Amino acid sequence: MSRKAANSSRWAVHELSAHEADVLVAAEGGRCAIRRAAPAEHVDHDHETGRVRGILCSNCNGGLGQFRDRDDLLTLAIAYRQGVTWADLLDREGVFLSTTSPPGSLRSLTS
């Protein structure tokens, strides 16, 4: 049994038994379901439905939590990471385009 799975009260918050947590961790090879490099230690779940999605490392779990399960914010973060910066959002000097544009519309600003 893994160190984290042994802490049954931690998993119980998400209605997982220690055995179920061990099965999830084993399914990911003991590694974060996103990065595959860091140890899987945190239950990731949908905050609206409570459905468990998997086991993540601390950084990935915290990172996703900052985006509040909002795919639109994750999409904007990816666009930003791929090179869309504040300068790309300038409509004209001193006037910025809305950063709440629909996902996908930012890509046209850089072409």
C-alpha positions as CSV (number, residue, x, y, z in Angstrom):
1,M,0.0,0.0,0.0
2,S,1.4,3.4,-0.9
3,R,2.2,6.0,1.8
4,K,-0.7,8.3,0.7
5,A,-3.2,5.5,0.2
6,A,-2.5,4.3,3.7
7,N,-3.9,7.6,5.0
8,S,-7.5,6.5,4.6
9,S,-9.0,9.7,6.0
10,R,-7.4,11.6,3.1
11,W,-9.0,9.4,0.5
12,A,-12.3,9.2,2.4
13,V,-13.0,12.8,1.7
14,H,-13.4,11.7,-1.9
15,E,-15.3,8.6,-0.9
16,L,-12.4,6.3,-1.9
17,S,-11.2,3.4,0.1
18,A,-7.5,2.9,0.6
19,H,-7.8,-0.1,-1.8
20,E,-9.5,2.1,-4.5
21,A,-6.9,4.7,-4.1
22,D,-4.2,2.1,-4.5
23,V,-5.8,0.8,-7.7
24,L,-5.9,4.4,-9.2
25,V,-2.3,5.0,-8.2
26,A,-1.2,1.6,-9.7
27,A,-3.1,2.3,-12.9
28,E,-0.9,5.4,-13.4
29,G,2.3,3.5,-12.4
30,G,2.5,5.6,-9.2
31,R,2.9,8.7,-11.2
32,C,0.9,11.9,-11.9
33,A,-1.8,11.3,-14.5
34,I,-0.7,14.5,-16.3
35,R,3.1,14.9,-16.0
36,R,3.9,11.2,-15.6
37,A,7.1,12.2,-13.7
38,A,6.1,13.2,-10.2
39,P,4.5,10.9,-7.6
40,A,0.7,10.7,-7.6
41,E,-0.5,11.9,-4.3
42,H,-3.6,14.0,-4.7
43,V,-7.1,13.0,-5.7
44,D,-8.4,15.1,-8.7
45,H,-12.1,15.5,-8.9
46,D,-14.8,17.5,-10.6
47,H,-15.9,20.1,-8.1
48,E,-19.5,20.1,-9.4
49,T,-20.2,16.4,-9.6
50,G,-17.6,15.1,-7.2
51,R,-16.5,12.5,-9.8
52,V,-12.9,11.4,-9.3
53,R,-10.8,11.8,-12.4
54,G,-7.5,10.4,-11.2
55,I,-4.5,10.9,-9.0
56,L,-2.1,13.9,-9.6
57,C,1.0,15.3,-8.2
58,S,0.7,18.4,-6.0
59,N,1.7,20.8,-8.7
60,C,-0.7,19.6,-11.3
61,N,-3.6,19.3,-8.8
62,G,-2.9,22.8,-7.5
63,G,-2.5,24.2,-11.0
64,L,-5.8,22.8,-12.2
65,G,-7.5,24.0,-9.0
66,Q,-6.4,27.6,-9.8
67,F,-8.4,27.4,-13.1
68,R,-11.5,26.3,-11.2
69,D,-12.4,23.5,-13.7
70,R,-12.9,26.1,-16.4
71,D,-11.8,24.8,-19.8
72,D,-12.1,28.3,-21.2
73,L,-9.4,29.6,-18.8
74,L,-7.2,26.6,-19.5
75,T,-7.6,27.3,-23.3
76,L,-6.5,30.9,-22.7
77,A,-3.6,29.8,-20.6
78,I,-2.4,27.5,-23.3
79,A,-2.7,30.3,-25.9
80,Y,-0.7,32.5,-23.6
81,R,1.9,29.8,-23.1
82,Q,2.2,29.3,-26.8
83,G,3.1,32.9,-27.4
84,V,0.0,35.1,-27.2
85,T,1.1,38.0,-25.0
86,W,-0.3,41.3,-24.0
87,A,1.4,43.0,-27.0
88,D,-0.5,40.6,-29.3
89,L,-3.8,41.8,-27.8
90,L,-3.3,45.5,-28.6
91,D,-6.0,46.7,-31.0
92,R,-4.3,50.1,-31.4
93,E,-2.0,52.0,-29.2
94,G,-3.4,52.1,-25.6
95,V,-6.4,50.0,-26.5
96,F,-6.5,46.3,-25.6
97,L,-8.7,43.7,-27.1
98,S,-10.9,41.8,-24.7
99,T,-9.1,38.8,-23.1
100,T,-12.5,37.1,-22.6
101,S,-12.8,36.5,-26.3
102,P,-14.2,33.0,-27.2
103,P,-11.5,30.3,-27.1
104,G,-9.8,30.0,-30.5
105,S,-10.3,33.6,-31.5
106,L,-6.9,34.6,-30.0
107,R,-5.0,32.5,-32.5
108,S,-6.1,34.8,-35.4
109,L,-4.5,37.8,-33.5
110,T,-1.0,36.4,-34.0
111,S,-1.3,35.5,-37.7
